């Protein structure tokens, strides 16, 4: 996405209040530990604070696995 198209809504809780939702994943030999459980918990946490997840739990896990795989090669 071009930088000029980026925007944060004025009422965004993360921007206005500093609200965040995080989930930490461990890796073992470059593979995510309990990825399905983490993805489901992250989506549930987002729903609890009224944030629509950008991806399904599976999509979030796939993205995290791609990052972990890339970083493991470093």
Secondary structure, DSSP 8 states (H G I E B T S, - for coil): --GGG----TT-HHHHT---------EETTEESSHHHHHHHHHHHHHHTT---SS-HHHHHHHHHHHHHHHHH-
